[in-house]
Amino acid sequence: MSEPTLTRYQSHGVTLLGDVSVPQGVSLAFTERTGGVSKGDYASLNLGNACGDDPSSVAENRRRALVALGAEGCADALVNPHQVHGDRIVVVRSAETGSVRTAQADAASGADAIVCTATKVPVLLCFADCVPVILVAPGGFAVAHSGWRGTIARIGAKAARTLATETGSSVSQVLAYVGPHIGREDYEVSPELAARFSAEFGPGVIWGERNLDLGAAVVGALLDAGVPRRSIACCDVSTASATERFFSYRAEHGSCGRHGAMAVMAGE
């Protein structure tokens, strides 16, 4: 497979960061916050349905995001988990209606990564500083939510190994996309947490005295799992320093919407 890239582009009025080469038939993107209908703190393309926004606005925003991704025809199959800052993974193996409904219910009970080997089943996870990770392998993809708890539990690496197993691929064949998240310059943590991350991932993930480079830890875990460095593309924009483009729970003091990480695999 070719090396992954992230390109910023517009689609149907929505700004996306995605790999326009559509690797392995997977359309994937990270959304920005413009192009939606939400108001106030949630302006405007808020995709999160658990942060206090009007549900009808969220529904319209999700419709627009799926249209931008080219997945408007399979909106009923959308899998959007209830994210709980853990390392539980739900696997979607079939686009058959009953299987999708079961996966949707399973994800709604709590999960932070979805591995999908079915075509025409879009997956959406939502973010406002945590690290979004999209993985692609021959025959499937995964989307993971990696906050500090998920990162220290190595959920991205766990999702990569699960994706490889489910597709019969090697982890060395996985392409990884690390999306917009809070940067180390904006993320000061407690001395105790800094020490935990330094012990787990090495001192290189701590900047200064106790600023945490969450993205570097995620990348380190992917490398340890066997994903080649050349196969990892990263967005280096800090959400907390770019609130005109992305939502940031820390910079916006907890009152904000959520941008998304989305993927769908094409079918016949």
C-alpha positions as a printed Julia matrix, in Angstrom:
268×3 Matrix{Float64}:
   0.0     0.0    0.0
   1.06    3.57  -0.57
   2.04    5.77   2.36
  -0.88    7.54   4.1
  -1.44   11.26   3.71
  -3.83   13.8    5.19
  -5.17   16.54   2.93
  -7.47   19.37   3.95
 -10.33   19.82   1.5
 -13.95   20.91   1.16
 -16.82   18.55   0.33
 -20.45   19.71   0.19
 -19.66   22.69   2.4
 -17.86   20.62   5.04
 -14.11   20.89   5.68
 -12.37   17.55   6.03
  -8.89   16.21   6.69
  -8.66   12.95   4.83
  -6.73   10.64   2.56
  -8.08   11.44  -0.89
  -6.5     8.28  -2.32
  -9.26    6.25  -0.59
  -6.9     3.48   0.55
  -8.26   -0.07   0.21
 -11.62    1.43  -0.8
 -11.99    3.14   2.6
 -13.19    6.74   2.63
 -11.91    8.33   5.83
 -11.76   11.82   7.29
 -11.55   14.0   10.36
 -14.13   16.78  10.34
 -13.57   20.41  11.23
 -16.14   22.45  13.13
 -17.53   24.56  10.27
 -20.31   23.78   7.82
 -23.06   22.76  10.24
 -26.22   24.19  11.76
 -25.49   24.18  15.51
 -25.38   27.48  17.39
 -23.5    29.04  20.29
 -20.87   26.91  21.97
 -21.66   24.1   19.52
 -21.2    26.13  16.34
 -21.38   24.75  13.88
 -20.7    21.14  12.77
 -21.1    19.51  16.18
 -21.35   15.74  15.73
 -21.59   14.84  19.42
 -25.0    13.81  20.75
 -24.06   13.84  24.44
 -22.78   17.37  25.02
 -26.07   19.29  25.34
 -26.69   20.38  21.76
 -30.13   20.25  20.14
 -30.63   16.67  18.86
 -32.15   17.84  15.58
 -29.08   19.99  14.89
 -26.77   17.06  15.63
 -28.79   14.84  13.3
 -28.51   17.37  10.48
 -24.8    17.84  11.12
 -24.24   14.09  10.96
 -26.21   13.92   7.73
 -24.0    16.63   6.24
 -20.84   14.9    7.4
 -21.93   11.6    5.85
 -22.77   13.36   2.59
 -19.32   14.97   2.61
 -17.74   11.54   3.1
 -19.87   10.0    0.33
 -21.78    7.79   2.76
 -25.21    9.4    2.67
 -26.79    6.23   1.3
 -25.95    4.17   4.37
 -26.77    6.56   7.22
 -29.09    4.02   8.88
 -26.12    1.71   9.37
 -24.03    4.34  11.2
 -22.17    2.92  14.2
 -21.45    5.59  16.81
 -20.37    4.19  20.18
 -20.92    5.61  23.64
 -17.31    6.51  24.43
 -16.22    5.65  27.96
 -12.42    6.25  27.98
 -11.65    2.55  28.07
 -10.14    0.05  25.65
 -13.18   -2.01  24.65
 -13.5    -2.75  20.93
 -16.67   -3.65  19.02
 -16.25   -5.58  15.76
 -18.69   -5.17  12.85
 -18.43   -8.09  10.43
 -21.61   -7.83   8.36
 -23.76   -5.17   6.73
 -26.85   -7.34   7.18
 -29.48   -5.28   9.02
 -29.72   -7.53  12.07
 -25.95   -7.65  12.47
 -25.68   -3.88  12.19
 -28.41   -3.35  14.78
 -26.63   -5.72  17.15
 -23.33   -3.87  16.63
 -25.02   -0.51  17.15
 -26.54   -1.68  20.43
 -23.26   -3.23  21.55
 -21.4     0.01  20.77
 -24.03    2.07  22.58
 -23.34    0.08  25.75
 -19.82    1.51  25.84
 -16.78    1.2   23.57
 -13.86    3.31  22.41
 -12.95    1.59  19.16
 -14.86    0.04  16.29
 -13.27   -2.45  13.91
 -15.28   -2.89  10.72
 -14.85   -5.46   7.95
 -18.29   -4.82   6.42
 -18.92   -2.59   3.43
 -21.36    0.32   3.55
 -21.29    0.55   7.35
 -20.07    4.03   8.33
 -18.39    4.55  11.69
 -18.24    7.83  13.62
 -16.42    8.64  16.85
 -16.41   12.13  18.41
 -13.64   14.26  19.92
 -12.73   17.55  21.59
  -9.0    17.15  22.52
  -8.59   13.36  22.75
  -6.68   11.62  19.97
  -8.7    10.23  17.04
  -7.11    7.28  15.26
  -8.25    5.77  11.97
  -6.66    2.53  10.8
  -6.93    0.86   7.39
  -5.94   -2.65   6.29
  -6.83   -4.78   3.26
 -10.45   -5.69   3.91
 -11.34   -3.38   6.77
 -10.77   -0.35   8.96
 -10.95    0.79  12.56
 -11.7     4.06  14.34
 -10.46    4.59  17.9
 -10.85    7.2   20.64
  -7.64    7.64  22.62
  -7.85    9.96  25.6
  -5.14    9.69  28.22
  -6.73    6.6   29.74
  -7.15    4.92  26.36
  -3.66    5.94  25.35
  -1.98    4.44  28.4
  -4.09    1.3   27.74
  -2.75    1.38  24.14
  -6.17    1.24  22.53
  -4.84    2.31  19.12
  -2.36   -0.57  19.1
  -5.04   -2.97  20.34
  -7.35   -1.84  17.52
  -4.54   -2.34  14.98
  -3.95   -5.9   16.16
  -7.69   -6.65  16.17
  -8.05   -5.21  12.67
  -5.16   -7.35  11.42
  -6.7   -10.46  12.96
 -10.18   -9.75  11.57
  -8.89   -9.08   8.04
  -6.26  -11.81   7.96
  -3.61   -9.15   7.45
  -0.37   -8.34   9.21
  -0.08   -5.32  11.51
   2.76   -4.27   9.19
   0.11   -3.74   6.48
  -1.94   -1.31   8.57
  -2.08    2.37   7.64
  -2.64    4.72  10.57
  -4.02    8.25  10.65
  -3.62   10.22  13.89
  -6.06   13.11  13.8
  -6.31   16.54  15.43
  -5.86   16.49  19.21
  -4.55   18.64  22.02
  -0.85   19.33  21.51
   1.87   19.05  24.08
   2.2    22.83  24.35
  -1.41   22.99  25.6
  -1.58   19.86  27.74
  -0.08   20.19  31.21
  -0.84   17.2   33.42
  -0.17   16.26  37.03
   3.33   15.15  38.03
   1.89   11.71  38.79
   0.37   11.3   35.33
   3.51   12.61  33.65
   5.52   10.0   35.55
   3.13    7.22  34.5
   3.41    8.14  30.84
   7.18    8.51  31.02
   7.43    5.05  32.56
   5.11    3.52  29.94
   6.33    5.24  26.76
   9.69    6.77  27.65
  10.64   10.32  28.66
  10.22   11.59  25.1
   6.45   11.89  25.59
   6.94   14.52  28.32
   7.81   18.04  27.21
   9.33   20.36  29.79
   8.37   19.38  33.31
   4.9    17.9   32.83
   3.41   18.68  29.45
   2.18   15.47  27.85
   2.62   14.69  24.15
  -0.39   12.43  23.81
   0.08   12.0   20.07
   3.65   10.81  20.51
   2.46    8.18  22.98
  -0.2     6.97  20.53
   2.38    6.76  17.74
   4.8     4.95  20.05
   2.18    2.34  20.87
   1.42    1.82  17.16
   5.12    1.4   16.41
   5.49   -1.09  19.25
   2.59   -3.07  17.8
   4.33   -3.34  14.43
   2.85   -0.51  12.36
   5.73    0.91  10.25
   6.6     4.57  10.88
   6.19    5.34   7.17
   2.61    4.06   7.47
   1.57    6.62  10.1
   0.24   10.05   9.09
  -0.26   12.66  11.82
  -2.11   15.96  12.08
   0.14   18.34  14.02
  -2.51   20.99  14.79
  -3.37   21.36  18.48
  -7.11   21.52  19.0
  -6.67   23.83  22.01
  -4.77   26.36  19.89
  -7.07   26.14  16.85
 -10.61   26.49  18.2
 -11.61   28.24  14.98
 -11.15   24.84  13.31
 -11.73   22.27  16.05
 -13.55   21.88  19.35
 -11.46   21.85  22.53
 -12.86   20.79  25.88
  -9.88   22.28  27.7
  -9.63   25.58  25.83
 -13.41   26.1   25.79
 -13.78   25.17  29.48
 -15.94   22.12  28.9
 -18.72   23.83  26.95
 -18.26   22.83  23.33
 -19.27   20.48  20.57
 -17.38   17.54  19.09
 -15.66   17.04  15.75
 -15.51   13.57  14.31
 -13.39   10.77  12.89
 -15.34    8.91  10.2
 -14.73    6.02   7.85
 -16.7     3.76   5.53
 -15.64    0.98   3.16
 -17.08    0.92  -0.34
 -19.05   -2.07  -1.56
 -20.63   -3.31  -4.74
